Amino acid sequence: MPVEFLSDEQAARFGCYADEPSPEQLARFFYLSAADGHLLAARRRPANKLGCAVQLCTLRFLGTFLTDPLRVPAVVVQTLAEQLHLPADALAAYRTRPNTWYDHQARIVAHLGYTPFDGRQTFRLTRWLYAQVLTSTVRPSVLFDLTTAHLVAQRVVLPGVSLLARLIARVRERTGRHLYRQLRTRLNPSQQAALETLLTVPAGERLTHLERLRTRPPACPPRRWRPLCAGWAKSAPWA
């Protein structure tokens, strides 16, 4: 399923730290509350405590987890390490135990009240996407950003960028087919034939009738424009 509608910038900034968080963002998303502290207190090793804090705030900030939880800006690690009274370099030991990452992620999801992107969430998101496509004409790239914001607002852990893009492309394709079938059944044979002629190139011409309809007419004085309009209207396929 083609997903070329995503720009390189969209794909690159999805689910990762594109830049360092601003001071305002650090205060909002990387401040550890008393409840956060209670969760982290159960992690005995400094590396696990700091690593769990990094993953917790990453989910809060990005709406998803990183494939490599240590690929975060240094300011994030320093901000959390200071709150936990730990050295920032303690995080390096967190890299050696991937199984611990996933255990922490499950606990963090429950702690923050998020929902994993599972089959049920896929079904719900698909229904939401059908409603958006049927009631709006936004570009797919815009719909991608709206979908991301919708999942974050619903506190659903974001899926991978490719999975989300393929889902959007599939919904748009199926919706287009459905609308085509609905419109075609409402046309009688003569109307269908008239529309088909819009796609043909008349003898001696370079453009189809549809392209001529889409082309902006040249600017000219009103008196000269009237006979031109009359001649163009007579040559239209429905005339």
Backbone torsions as a table, in degrees:
resi	resn	phi	psi	omega
1	MET	NA	120.7	-177.3
2	PRO	-68.7	136.8	178.7
3	VAL	-130.8	36.3	-175.9
4	GLU	-69.6	-5.5	-178.7
5	PHE	-68.1	-17.6	179.3
6	LEU	-76.3	130.1	175.3
7	SER	-77.3	160.4	178.2
8	ASP	-59.9	-36.2	-179.5
9	GLU	-66.5	-43.2	179.1
10	GLN	-60.9	-46.8	-178.6
11	ALA	-64.9	-36.6	-175.8
12	ALA	-73.0	-34.1	-176.1
13	ARG	-93.7	-1.8	-178.7
14	PHE	-74.3	125.0	173.1
15	GLY	63.2	31.6	177.4
16	CYS	-151.8	169.3	177.8
17	TYR	-83.2	98.1	178.8
18	ALA	-70.5	-35.5	178.5
19	ASP	-141.8	173.2	174.4
20	GLU	-69.5	138.6	176.1
21	PRO	-61.1	145.1	178.0
22	SER	-74.1	165.1	176.7
23	PRO	-56.0	-38.4	178.1
24	GLU	-64.6	-41.0	178.3
25	GLN	-68.1	-37.2	177.1
26	LEU	-61.9	-41.7	-179.9
27	ALA	-68.2	-32.2	-176.0
28	ARG	-84.5	-44.0	-171.2
29	PHE	-103.6	-17.3	-172.9
30	PHE	-117.5	18.5	173.4
31	TYR	-91.6	127.4	-177.8
32	LEU	-89.9	118.0	179.5
33	SER	-80.1	176.0	177.4
34	ALA	-61.9	-38.7	178.3
35	ALA	-66.0	-38.8	176.4
36	ASP	-63.0	-42.1	179.9
37	GLY	-61.7	-35.6	178.1
38	HIS	-65.6	-41.2	177.5
39	LEU	-63.6	-43.7	-176.2
40	LEU	-73.7	-25.0	-179.1
41	ALA	-62.9	-25.5	179.6
42	ALA	-75.3	-11.8	177.4
43	ARG	-91.3	114.2	-171.6
44	ARG	-81.4	-42.5	-176.7
45	ARG	-75.2	140.3	179.4
46	PRO	-56.1	-41.1	-179.3
47	ALA	-63.4	-42.7	-179.7
48	ASN	-68.7	-37.0	179.8
49	LYS	-66.1	-46.4	-179.7
50	LEU	-70.7	-39.7	179.3
51	GLY	-64.4	-40.7	177.8
52	CYS	-64.4	-38.8	178.0
53	ALA	-64.4	-39.9	178.4
54	VAL	-62.9	-44.8	179.6
55	GLN	-66.7	-38.8	179.1
56	LEU	-59.9	-49.1	-177.2
57	CYS	-74.2	-26.6	175.0
58	THR	-64.6	-45.1	177.0
59	LEU	-62.7	-41.4	-179.9
60	ARG	-64.5	-34.9	-175.6
61	PHE	-86.5	-44.2	-174.5
62	LEU	-99.2	-21.8	-175.5
63	GLY	85.5	7.9	179.5
64	THR	-158.4	172.9	175.6
65	PHE	-99.6	157.5	176.8
66	LEU	-89.3	148.2	174.1
67	THR	-60.0	-40.7	172.6
68	ASP	-114.3	103.8	-174.3
69	PRO	-64.5	-11.8	-179.6
70	LEU	-89.6	-4.1	-178.8
71	ARG	-84.6	66.7	-179.1
72	VAL	-125.9	155.0	177.4
73	PRO	-60.1	148.2	-178.7
74	ALA	-59.5	-32.6	-178.4
75	VAL	-65.2	-30.3	177.2
76	VAL	-66.3	-48.1	-179.9
77	VAL	-62.0	-43.8	-178.0
78	GLN	-64.9	-41.1	-179.7
79	THR	-61.8	-43.8	-178.8
80	LEU	-74.8	-37.6	179.9
81	ALA	-62.8	-39.3	179.1
82	GLU	-63.9	-38.6	179.6
83	GLN	-69.5	-30.2	-178.9
84	LEU	-93.0	-1.8	-178.8
85	HIS	57.7	47.1	179.4
86	LEU	-127.5	154.4	174.7
87	PRO	-72.8	141.6	-177.6
88	ALA	-63.0	-31.6	-178.0
89	ASP	-73.1	-4.3	176.5
90	ALA	-66.2	-19.7	-177.5
91	LEU	-67.2	-24.2	-176.2
92	ALA	-57.5	-36.8	-178.6
93	ALA	-69.9	-14.3	-179.6
94	TYR	-69.8	-21.3	-176.6
95	ARG	-69.0	-22.3	-171.1
96	THR	-82.7	-4.9	-175.1
97	ARG	-132.3	76.0	-179.7
98	PRO	-58.6	-33.1	179.5
99	ASN	-60.5	-33.2	178.0
100	THR	-67.0	-34.2	178.8
101	TRP	-56.8	-49.0	-174.5
102	TYR	-69.7	-34.6	175.2
103	ASP	-63.8	-42.7	178.2
104	HIS	-64.4	-40.0	-178.9
105	GLN	-60.7	-43.1	178.9
106	ALA	-62.0	-41.4	179.4
107	ARG	-68.1	-37.8	-179.4
108	ILE	-67.8	-42.5	178.8
109	VAL	-57.7	-44.9	178.7
110	ALA	-67.8	-38.9	-178.1
111	HIS	-64.4	-41.9	-177.5
112	LEU	-87.9	-4.4	179.2
113	GLY	75.7	27.4	176.8
114	TYR	-87.6	168.3	177.7
115	THR	-123.5	131.4	176.0
116	PRO	-63.7	152.7	177.9
117	PHE	-83.1	87.2	-177.9
118	ASP	-107.9	-166.3	-178.6
119	GLY	-60.5	-38.6	-179.6
120	ARG	-65.4	-42.4	179.3
121	GLN	-69.6	-32.2	175.5
122	THR	-62.5	-43.1	178.8
123	PHE	-63.0	-45.3	-178.8
124	ARG	-65.2	-41.9	-180.0
125	LEU	-66.9	-37.6	178.7
126	THR	-61.1	-43.6	177.1
127	ARG	-61.9	-41.8	178.8
128	TRP	-63.4	-41.1	-179.8
129	LEU	-65.1	-40.7	177.3
130	TYR	-59.2	-41.6	179.7
131	ALA	-64.3	-39.2	179.9
132	GLN	-67.7	-43.9	-177.0
133	VAL	-67.6	-36.2	-177.4
134	LEU	-76.5	-20.4	-174.4
135	THR	-115.9	5.1	-179.8
136	SER	-146.5	168.7	-179.6
137	THR	-124.7	30.5	-178.2
138	VAL	-69.3	150.9	177.2
139	ARG	-65.6	153.0	-179.2
140	PRO	-60.0	-33.2	178.4
141	SER	-65.9	-37.1	176.4
142	VAL	-69.7	-40.6	178.3
143	LEU	-61.4	-34.4	177.7
144	PHE	-61.8	-45.9	179.1
145	ASP	-66.2	-39.5	177.5
146	LEU	-63.6	-38.2	179.2
147	THR	-65.8	-42.4	177.7
148	THR	-60.7	-45.7	179.4
149	ALA	-63.9	-37.1	179.0
150	HIS	-63.2	-45.4	-179.4
151	LEU	-65.0	-40.7	178.2
152	VAL	-63.1	-42.7	179.4
153	ALA	-64.2	-32.5	178.7
154	GLN	-84.9	1.1	-179.5
155	ARG	57.2	47.0	174.7
156	VAL	-107.6	132.0	179.5
157	VAL	-63.3	126.6	-177.1
158	LEU	-63.6	137.2	173.7
159	PRO	-78.9	-175.5	177.1
160	GLY	-67.7	156.1	-175.8
161	VAL	-63.5	-39.4	-179.2
162	SER	-67.1	-41.8	179.8
163	LEU	-61.5	-45.0	-178.0
164	LEU	-67.0	-41.4	179.8
165	ALA	-65.8	-40.7	178.9
166	ARG	-65.2	-37.3	178.7
167	LEU	-63.9	-44.0	178.7
168	ILE	-63.4	-44.5	179.9
169	ALA	-63.2	-39.1	-179.8
170	ARG	-66.3	-42.0	178.8
171	VAL	-64.7	-42.4	179.4
172	ARG	-64.1	-40.1	-179.8
173	GLU	-66.1	-46.0	-179.8
174	ARG	-65.9	-37.3	178.3
175	THR	-65.7	-40.2	177.9
176	GLY	-61.9	-42.3	177.7
177	ARG	-63.8	-41.5	-179.6
178	HIS	-63.6	-44.8	179.7
179	LEU	-64.5	-38.1	178.8
180	TYR	-62.1	-45.3	179.4
181	ARG	-63.5	-40.5	-179.5
182	GLN	-64.8	-41.7	-179.4
183	LEU	-70.4	-39.4	-177.6
184	ARG	-64.0	-37.9	-178.6
185	THR	-68.3	-17.8	-178.8
186	ARG	-89.9	-3.9	-178.0
187	LEU	-103.3	138.2	174.0
188	ASN	-81.3	168.6	-176.7
189	PRO	-55.8	-39.0	-179.5
190	SER	-67.0	-38.0	177.7
191	GLN	-67.6	-40.3	177.2
192	GLN	-61.9	-41.8	179.2
193	ALA	-65.0	-37.8	179.5
194	ALA	-64.5	-39.6	178.3
195	LEU	-68.5	-36.0	179.2
196	GLU	-63.1	-34.6	-179.5
197	THR	-66.1	-22.1	177.7
198	LEU	-63.7	-20.9	-176.2
199	LEU	-97.4	0.9	179.8
200	THR	-97.0	150.9	178.1
201	VAL	-98.5	114.9	179.4
202	PRO	-61.0	153.8	178.7
203	ALA	-58.7	133.5	179.5
204	GLY	80.9	0.9	179.8
205	GLU	-108.8	165.4	177.8
206	ARG	-110.5	-16.2	-176.2
207	LEU	-118.4	151.1	172.0
208	THR	-73.8	165.8	176.7
209	HIS	-60.9	-34.8	-179.8
210	LEU	-65.2	-42.5	178.5
211	GLU	-63.7	-37.1	178.0
212	ARG	-64.7	-37.8	178.6
213	LEU	-67.3	-31.7	-177.6
214	ARG	-83.4	-15.0	-177.2
215	THR	-80.6	132.0	178.9
216	ARG	-67.9	129.7	-179.6
217	PRO	-66.4	148.7	178.7
218	PRO	-68.9	149.1	178.3
219	ALA	-73.0	134.8	177.3
220	CYS	-158.6	161.6	179.1
221	PRO	-59.1	150.9	-177.6
222	PRO	-54.7	-41.6	-176.0
223	ARG	-66.7	-34.5	178.9
224	ARG	-78.5	-25.3	-175.5
225	TRP	-75.3	-31.6	-174.8
226	ARG	-61.2	-51.2	178.6
227	PRO	-65.1	-31.4	178.4
228	LEU	-65.5	-42.1	178.0
229	CYS	-63.4	-40.5	-179.2
230	ALA	-64.1	-42.0	179.0
231	GLY	-67.0	-38.1	178.4
232	TRP	-65.9	-40.6	-179.5
233	ALA	-64.8	-37.4	-178.8
234	LYS	-67.7	-29.0	-178.3
235	SER	-86.0	-4.4	-179.8
236	ALA	-66.8	150.6	-173.5
237	PRO	-64.6	-22.7	-178.7
238	TRP	-91.8	-4.3	-177.0
239	ALA	-69.3	NA	NA
